[in-house]
């Protein structure tokens, strides 16, 4: 019996063909999926060439269980590692390619009990790792107004961060995602309450980033991942908002261990967006590991 709905097993990974092509998946290659999630990108990598080996990392136990189900046909070629990719130890075997999809998975968004969605009533949680100590409830109900303004401005790039923080502090305590979302909606000017983007979108993004330490984890990955690659190995990162994309872009350019492959990020075409709306905001950047500098005196 399947441990998750068939729809989740049929999940379409964003920019899947671009990831496989960008990593130049080769026979008997060794690959790392830093955010294995439902196993979509991992399955494409494993199917792209014979005898591919893959390590999949995820801090969400539900995601790892789903990945194991999806990747069962390659069970003897796959190792799944529970934890945050910033804590991963690759050992002494380099990878031929590394991919990280930084987006929130569909099951995390679609399950109200996870607390990621402002459209579905659920507890204020937002932890990607259910064992994590910090929750959205702690942020919303206990952090100071100054700290709320800071994260809404820095992590959400929200122009009404002060108004929203003031309203949330005044309305404490909150128990549900929808109550927070409605308070945010009421806090912004009436002219901003209409349109395709819900007024709570950027604030929920900011809270999620704070709860999960997402930007610090990304910066750690950008510092460490190049050393996990063999020469000519490829690193691909998929981001979904400008805070992440800027860090990836600047990190690749500044890193003397890497050669940038994608001067501009790869994005989904009209056909992919039509079949997978989540791909609309996805950006893929790829860099290649250069040969290490020779040791002094060995030129």
C-alpha positions as CSV (number, residue, x, y, z in Angstrom):
1,X,0.0,0.0,0.0
2,X,1.3,3.5,-0.9
3,X,2.3,5.6,2.0
4,X,1.1,8.8,0.2
5,X,-1.4,9.8,-2.4
6,X,-0.7,8.9,-6.0
7,X,-0.8,12.6,-6.9
8,X,2.3,13.1,-4.7
9,X,4.1,10.2,-6.4
10,X,3.3,11.9,-9.7
11,X,4.7,15.2,-8.5
12,X,6.5,17.0,-11.3
13,X,9.8,18.6,-10.3
14,X,10.4,22.1,-11.5
15,X,12.9,22.6,-14.3
16,X,13.5,18.8,-14.3
17,X,15.0,18.5,-17.8
18,X,17.1,21.6,-17.2
19,X,18.6,20.1,-14.0
20,X,19.5,16.8,-15.7
21,X,21.1,18.6,-18.7
22,X,22.8,21.2,-16.6
23,X,24.4,18.6,-14.3
24,X,25.5,16.6,-17.4
25,X,24.5,13.3,-15.7
26,X,26.9,10.6,-16.8
27,X,26.9,6.8,-16.4
28,X,28.2,5.6,-13.0
29,X,28.3,9.2,-11.8
30,X,27.7,10.1,-8.1
31,X,25.2,12.8,-7.4
32,X,23.8,14.6,-4.3
33,X,20.3,15.9,-4.0
34,X,20.4,18.3,-1.0
35,X,16.7,18.7,-0.8
36,X,15.3,15.4,-2.0
37,X,11.7,16.1,-1.1
38,X,9.4,13.8,-3.1
39,X,12.3,12.5,-5.1
40,X,11.4,14.1,-8.3
41,X,14.8,15.5,-9.4
42,X,16.5,12.4,-7.9
43,X,14.4,10.1,-10.1
44,X,15.2,12.1,-13.2
45,X,18.9,12.0,-12.4
46,X,18.8,8.2,-11.7
47,X,16.9,7.5,-14.9
48,X,19.2,9.7,-17.1
49,X,22.2,7.3,-17.2
50,X,23.0,3.7,-16.1
51,X,24.5,2.9,-12.7
52,X,24.1,6.4,-11.3
53,X,24.5,6.6,-7.6
54,X,22.7,9.2,-5.5
55,X,22.6,10.5,-2.0
56,X,19.3,12.3,-1.0
57,X,19.2,14.7,1.9
58,X,16.1,16.0,3.6
59,X,15.2,17.2,7.1
60,X,11.5,16.3,6.8
61,X,10.9,12.6,7.8
62,X,7.7,12.6,5.7
63,X,9.6,13.7,2.7
64,X,12.3,11.0,3.1
65,X,9.6,8.3,3.4
66,X,8.0,9.6,0.2
67,X,11.4,9.8,-1.6
68,X,12.1,6.2,-0.6
69,X,8.8,5.1,-2.1
70,X,9.4,7.0,-5.4
71,X,13.1,5.9,-5.7
72,X,12.4,2.2,-4.9
73,X,13.3,1.1,-8.5
74,X,16.8,2.3,-7.8
75,X,17.0,1.3,-4.1
76,X,20.4,-0.3,-4.4
77,X,21.8,2.9,-5.9
78,X,20.3,5.4,-3.4
79,X,21.3,6.5,0.1
80,X,18.9,8.7,2.0
81,X,20.3,10.9,4.8
82,X,18.0,12.6,7.4
83,X,18.9,16.1,8.3
84,X,19.6,19.6,7.1
85,X,22.0,19.9,4.1
86,X,24.1,22.4,6.1
87,X,24.9,19.6,8.5
88,X,25.6,16.9,5.8
89,X,29.1,15.2,5.8
90,X,29.9,14.0,2.3
91,X,32.8,11.8,3.4
92,X,35.9,11.5,1.1
93,X,34.1,10.6,-2.2
94,X,33.5,13.6,-4.4
95,X,30.3,14.1,-6.4
96,X,29.8,14.5,-10.1
97,X,26.9,16.8,-9.5
98,X,24.9,18.5,-6.7
99,X,21.4,19.9,-6.9
100,X,19.4,21.9,-4.3
101,X,15.7,22.8,-4.8
102,X,15.1,25.5,-2.2
103,X,11.4,25.7,-2.6
104,X,8.7,24.5,-0.1
105,X,7.3,21.1,-1.3
106,X,3.7,20.8,-2.3
107,X,2.8,18.4,0.6
108,X,4.2,20.9,3.1
109,X,2.0,23.7,1.6
110,X,-1.1,21.5,1.1
111,X,-1.2,19.9,4.5
112,X,-2.9,22.4,6.9
113,X,-1.3,20.7,10.0
114,X,2.2,21.8,8.7
115,X,1.2,25.5,9.0
116,X,2.9,26.8,5.9
117,X,-0.2,28.0,4.1
118,X,-2.2,31.2,4.9
119,X,-5.1,29.9,2.8
120,X,-5.7,26.7,4.9
121,X,-6.4,27.0,8.6
122,X,-3.8,25.2,10.6
123,X,-1.4,25.6,13.6
124,X,1.4,28.2,13.5
125,X,4.2,25.7,12.8
126,X,6.1,26.1,9.5
127,X,8.9,23.8,10.6
128,X,10.5,21.8,7.7
129,X,12.0,19.6,10.4
130,X,9.2,18.7,12.8
131,X,11.8,18.2,15.5
132,X,13.0,21.8,15.3
133,X,12.5,24.0,18.4
134,X,11.4,27.3,16.8
135,X,7.9,27.5,15.4
136,X,5.9,30.2,13.7
137,X,3.8,30.5,16.9
138,X,6.9,31.6,18.8
139,X,7.9,34.1,16.2
140,X,4.4,35.7,15.9
141,X,3.4,35.6,19.6
142,X,6.7,36.2,21.4
143,X,9.2,38.1,19.2
144,X,9.4,41.9,19.7
145,X,7.8,44.3,17.3
146,X,11.3,45.4,16.3
147,X,12.3,41.9,15.4
148,X,9.1,41.3,13.4
149,X,9.7,44.5,11.4
150,X,13.2,43.4,10.7
151,X,12.4,39.9,9.4
152,X,9.4,41.2,7.4
153,X,11.6,43.8,5.8
154,X,14.7,41.6,5.3
155,X,13.2,38.2,4.6
156,X,9.9,39.3,3.0
157,X,10.9,42.6,1.5
158,X,7.5,43.8,2.8
159,X,6.9,47.5,2.4
160,X,4.2,47.6,5.1
161,X,6.3,45.7,7.6
162,X,5.8,48.3,10.4
163,X,2.1,48.4,10.0
164,X,1.8,44.6,9.9
165,X,4.1,44.1,12.9
166,X,2.2,46.6,15.0
167,X,-1.1,44.9,14.1
168,X,0.2,41.4,15.0
169,X,1.6,42.5,18.3
170,X,-1.7,44.2,19.2
171,X,-3.7,41.1,18.2
172,X,-1.7,38.5,20.2
173,X,-2.0,35.7,20.9
174,X,-2.6,33.9,17.6
175,X,-3.3,30.2,17.2
176,X,-4.0,29.7,13.5
177,X,-2.5,30.6,10.2
178,X,-5.7,32.0,8.9
179,X,-6.1,34.4,11.9
180,X,-2.6,35.8,11.2
181,X,-3.4,36.1,7.5
182,X,-6.6,38.0,8.2
183,X,-4.8,40.4,10.6
184,X,-2.2,41.1,7.9
185,X,-4.9,41.7,5.3
186,X,-6.6,44.2,7.5
187,X,-3.3,45.9,8.4
188,X,-2.3,46.9,4.8
189,X,-4.1,49.7,2.9
190,X,-7.4,48.7,1.3
191,X,-6.0,49.2,-2.2
192,X,-3.5,46.4,-1.5
193,X,-6.0,43.8,-0.4
194,X,-7.1,43.0,-4.0
195,X,-5.1,41.4,-6.7
196,X,-3.5,38.0,-7.4
197,X,-0.9,38.2,-4.5
198,X,-2.4,37.8,-1.1
199,X,-1.1,40.5,1.4
200,X,0.2,37.8,3.7
201,X,2.4,36.2,1.1
202,X,5.6,38.0,1.9
203,X,5.1,37.9,5.6
204,X,4.6,34.2,5.7
205,X,7.7,33.8,3.6
206,X,9.6,35.9,6.1
207,X,8.4,33.8,9.1
208,X,9.1,30.6,7.3
209,X,12.7,31.7,6.5
210,X,13.2,32.8,10.1
211,X,11.8,29.5,11.6
212,X,14.0,27.3,9.4
213,X,17.1,29.4,9.1
214,X,16.9,29.1,5.4
215,X,19.3,31.8,4.3
216,X,22.0,30.8,6.7
217,X,21.7,27.2,5.5
218,X,21.9,28.4,1.9
219,X,25.1,30.4,2.6
220,X,26.6,27.4,4.3
221,X,25.8,25.2,1.3
222,X,27.4,27.7,-1.1
223,X,30.6,27.8,1.0
224,X,30.9,24.0,1.4
225,X,29.4,22.4,-1.8
226,X,32.2,23.3,-4.2
227,X,34.6,21.2,-2.1
228,X,32.3,18.2,-2.4
229,X,32.6,18.3,-6.3
230,X,35.2,16.6,-8.4
231,X,36.8,18.8,-11.0
232,X,34.2,19.6,-13.8
233,X,31.4,18.5,-11.4
234,X,28.3,20.7,-11.6
235,X,26.3,22.5,-8.8
236,X,22.7,23.5,-9.6
237,X,20.5,25.6,-7.3
238,X,16.8,26.3,-7.8
239,X,15.5,29.3,-6.0
240,X,12.0,30.8,-5.8
241,X,12.5,34.4,-4.6
242,X,15.0,37.2,-5.0
243,X,16.7,36.8,-1.6
244,X,17.9,33.3,-2.5
245,X,18.6,34.0,-6.1
246,X,20.8,37.0,-5.3
247,X,22.8,34.9,-2.8
248,X,23.3,32.1,-5.4
249,X,24.3,34.5,-8.2
250,X,26.8,36.4,-6.1
251,X,28.1,33.3,-4.4
252,X,28.8,31.6,-7.7
253,X,30.5,34.7,-9.2
254,X,32.7,35.4,-6.1
255,X,33.8,31.8,-5.7
256,X,37.2,31.2,-7.3
257,X,36.6,27.4,-7.2
258,X,33.7,27.7,-9.6
259,X,33.0,28.7,-13.2
260,X,29.5,30.1,-13.8
261,X,27.7,28.2,-16.5
262,X,24.4,30.2,-16.5
263,X,25.1,33.9,-16.8
264,X,21.3,34.3,-16.6
265,X,19.1,31.9,-14.6
266,X,17.2,29.2,-16.5
267,X,13.4,29.6,-16.1
268,X,10.4,27.5,-17.0
269,X,8.8,28.0,-20.4
270,X,5.1,28.6,-21.0
271,X,4.4,24.9,-21.4
272,X,6.0,23.9,-18.1
273,X,4.2,26.7,-16.2
274,X,0.9,25.6,-17.7
275,X,1.3,22.1,-16.4
276,X,3.2,23.0,-13.2
277,X,2.3,26.5,-11.9
278,X,4.9,26.2,-9.1
279,X,7.6,26.5,-11.7
280,X,6.5,30.1,-12.5
281,X,8.9,31.7,-10.0
282,X,11.7,29.1,-10.2
283,X,15.2,30.1,-11.3
284,X,18.0,27.6,-11.9
285,X,21.7,28.6,-11.7
286,X,24.5,26.3,-12.5
287,X,28.3,26.5,-11.8
288,X,31.1,24.1,-12.5
289,X,34.0,23.1,-10.3
290,X,37.4,24.2,-11.6
291,X,40.6,22.2,-11.2
292,X,42.2,23.0,-7.8
293,X,45.2,25.3,-7.8
294,X,48.4,23.4,-7.7
295,X,50.3,23.3,-4.5
296,X,53.3,25.8,-4.3
297,X,56.3,24.4,-5.9
298,X,54.4,21.8,-7.9
299,X,53.6,23.9,-11.0
